Amino acid sequence: MVLLKGINDNEIDSMMDFIRPYKGKVILQLIELMDIDPELTKYMIDSKAFEKNLAERASEIRVRHLHHRKKYIIDGVEIEFVRPMDNSEFCAYCSRLRVTADGKFKPCLLVNDNLVDVRDAKSPEEIEKLLKLAVSRRKPYCNSVSVLK
């Protein structure tokens, strides 16, 4: 759920009620709106205050290994607050490699200059070689803001 101030930020408890029957099987991910368009800044929440509120309401706080993200347990519901921007831990703990719709390995979510084209690979060995190349192009601990510019 991408949080939008004044639009859906008052629906979090309803979403918690919605997923409560799926306890242990579903995590409510509350996603911070990315600050990439000045027109959208009016919809951005105060993320520090928001996370403080989650922490105050939580009966338990765990740390998820992937991306080193906190999970807040509130009334039996697991909630993750996803901060893709200005979050060095997002990159530092990432172990993912994506494949684009046009057949390229994408080592970093917010980077477009390190893609590896696999469309012409003819054998599993060639794909493996390209996979290793893509992994070598990862930009660990990158600053997401500078990457977007």
Buried (B, 14 or more C-beta within 10 A) or exposed (E): BEBBBEEBBEEBEEBBEEBEEEEEEEBBBBEBBBBEEEEEEEBBBEBEEBBEEBEEEBEEEEEEEEBBBBBBBBEEBBBBBBBBBEBEBBBEBBEEBEEEEEEBBBBBBBBEEBBBEBEEBEEEEEEEBBBEBBEEBBBEEBBBEEBEE
